[in-house]
């Protein structure tokens, strides 16, 4: 058995679109994005990534929710449109694509699904035009309300490869073999340049794994740093959130990211 040991991985900078592993589209969902904003809604927030199959015959959707909807029950979720972020879908239009949802949200929930539909081509056209949104609907006492919503957009993607600092002493496993850990990461930035989502992917091969991750830090230079608990990124448990989602991120951090001043260490 190869022991998992703490290690430090560093990179020089996070580069926009270094590799094409980011999702095609994403959405950050909140109560204030409902049209009009839902001031009486609970404390739920959500995030989604959407990737179109190479032949455009299906859509892969990942969803994660956090918070709660008080004593309301989620009864439906889906992709809707066509509509801009300040509009609701035409009344004659139903749900473009149905999405999975938890009946009761109190904490964290995630799901992923592959969607196909005879009308998928139409939906993808709306998505390319920025005219689709994800919405979760709740119910209480026969009353329906839109709980959270987020416009689907082609987010900016900043990617990086992380390797062990060359000045650090080598890591030697129980068999006397030297390990060369690495990892991949990316940051998604919303179309509005207000929201972030961080993903770090460690290899399954133990000889290349970063091991027992004890800290994750995103250094934004003069703008400061964003420290993340490893469990927030699913690095220690499979049921942890896949992404660390930052709603309404600090403008200084966003500016540093866009200017290429950000780096990451785990």
N, C-alpha and C positions, 0 to 999 in steps of 0.2 A: 504494500500500500504506500503510495506516495503521500507524505504528509503535506497538508496545506499550510503554508507559512505566510506571514504578512510580508508584503513587498511594496515597493513604490514604483509606479510607472509615471513617466513624464513625457510631455511632447512640447515642441517648440511653439506651435500655434494651431489654432483651429481654422481650417480652410474651407471656404464655401464650396460645396459640390465637389469635394475631393474624390468621392466614389459615389456611384449611383445606388446606394442602399437605402436611402430615405424613402418614405412613403410619397406617393404622388400628391395626395391631398391630406389636409388635417383640419380639425375644428376644435375650438375651445368653447365649452358650453357653460353659461351662467344664467342666473335669473335676470340680470340687468340687460341681457341680450334679447329677451322676449320682447315682442312688439305688440302693445306697449310694455315696458318693464314690469315684472311681477313683484311689486313691493311687499306683498303678503306671502310670498312663497317661502319655502324652507331654506336650508343652508347647503344645498347640493351644488356641486360643480362637476364638470365632465370634460373629457378629452377623447378625441377619436383620430385615428389615422385610416386612410383609405388608399389602397393600391390596386390599380387596374391590371388585370391579367394581360400577358403579352399579346394575346389574340383578341383582347377587348370583349371576351365572352363572359367574364365574371368580374366581381369586385370583392376584394378582401378587406374586411372592416374590422378594426380593433377598437374596442370601447373600454374606457375605465371611468368610473364614477366615484365620488367621495362626498361625505357629508350626510345629510338626512333630509327627508321631505316631511318632517313632523308626523302628524297622524294622517297624512294623505297616502294613497296607494298609487304606485305607477301602474298604469293600465295599457300604455302603448308607447312605442317609440318608432321613429322612422326618418327617412330622408324626404324632404319636401321641397317644392319649387313649382315653377320658376319664381324667384323673388330675390330682391336685393336684401342687404342686411337690415334695412329699415322698412321692409315691406313684409306682408304675409302672403302666402301662396294664394292664387286665385281660388275662390270658393268652389269652382267647378272641378278643381284638381284634387284628387285624393292623395294618398301616400304614394310616393314614387317607389320607395323600397321600404319594407318593414325591417326593423332591427330588433335584436333581443333586448330584454330589460329585466331588472329585478323587481318583483312585486313590492318588496319593502327594502328601502335603502337606509341603512344606519351604520355608516362606516365606509367600507371600501368594497367595490364590486368591479369585476372586469370580465370581458367576453370577447371572442372573435368568431367571425362567421364568413363564409364564402357565399356571396349572393349572385344569383342568376335571375334573369327576367326577360320576357319577350320585349319589354320596353326599356331594356338597359341602355340601348344606344341613345335613346332620347334623354335619359338621365345623365349619361356621360357628357352629352352636349351641353346640358344645363350646367354641369359641374365645371366644364372648361370655361364657360362664360361667367362663372362666379355667381350663379343664380340658384344655388341649392343650400339648404341648411338642415341640420339635425335637431330634432326636437323630442323631448320626453314629456308625455302627458300624464297628469295625475288626476285622481278622482277622490271625492269625499261626499257622502250623502247624496249621490247622484249628480253632483256638480263637477264639471271637468275644467281643468285649467292647464295651460302650458307652463311647465315647471322650469325647465331650462332649455336654452337654445344656443346654437352656435353656427355661424356661417361657414360653409366648406370652402376652403381656398387652397391654392398651390403655395404652400409655405416655402420660405427660404430655408435651405439646408446647409448647415455648417458641419463638416465631418472631420474626423481625426483618427489617426492610428497612434496608439500609446505603446511605448517600449520602455524597458527598464533603463534607468539612468546608467550610463556606461561607467560612471565613477563609483557606483555602488558595488559592494563586494558580491561575488557570485552566489546564487542560491543552489545548494547541493541537496538532492533528495536522499531518502533512506538507502538507496542503492548506489550512492556515490556519483550519480549522474547530475551534471549541471543543467539547471532549468533555464529556459529563455522565455519568460512570460511576456505576453502582449495582450492588448485588448483593442476594441474598436468603439468609437463613440460618435454621437452626433447630437446637434442641437437644432431643433426646429423653431423657427421664428414666424409668428403669424403674419398674415398679409398686412394687418394694421400695424405691425411692428410693436405690439404691446404685450404679447404673451410668448412664453418659452416652454419647450418640452425637451427634457434631456434623456437620452438613451445610451446606455453602455452595454456592449455585448462582449462577454468573455468567452474564449474558446472552450469547447467541451473537453479537449485533450488536456489532461492534467499536467503534462510536461510543459505546456504553453500557457496554462491558466495563471492568472494573477494571484491565485490562492485565497487566503482569508483576508478579504478586503475590510479594512478597519476604518477607512475614511475616504470620502470623495470630495474633492474641492475643485471648483471652477474659478480660476483667477482671471478677473477682468481688468487687470492692471490698475491704473489710478482710480478706476470706478469702484474697486473693492472686489470681494470674493463671494461666492455662493457655496456654502458648505452643505453637503447632503448626507443624510444618514444612509448607509449602504442598503438597508432594507427598503428604503424608498425607491430603489432602482431594481429590485428583484435580484440583487447580487447574492443574497444569503438565503432566500426562500422563494420557492416557485410561485407562491400565492401573493407575493408582494407586487406592488404596481410595476408595470413594465417601464413606465416613464415617470420621471419626476416632473410634474407640471407646475409651472409658475404662471399664475394669472396676474395680469396687470404688473408686469415686471418693472423694476426701476429703470427709468429712462437712461441713466448713465450706464447701466450694464448692457442694455440693448445697443447703445451707441458704440461701446467698446467692442462688442461682438461684431458689429457690422464693419468697424474700422480694422478688424483683424488683430486686436490687442488681447484677445482672450486665449487662455491656455488651460489645460486640465491636468490634474494629478490624482491618482487613486492609490 
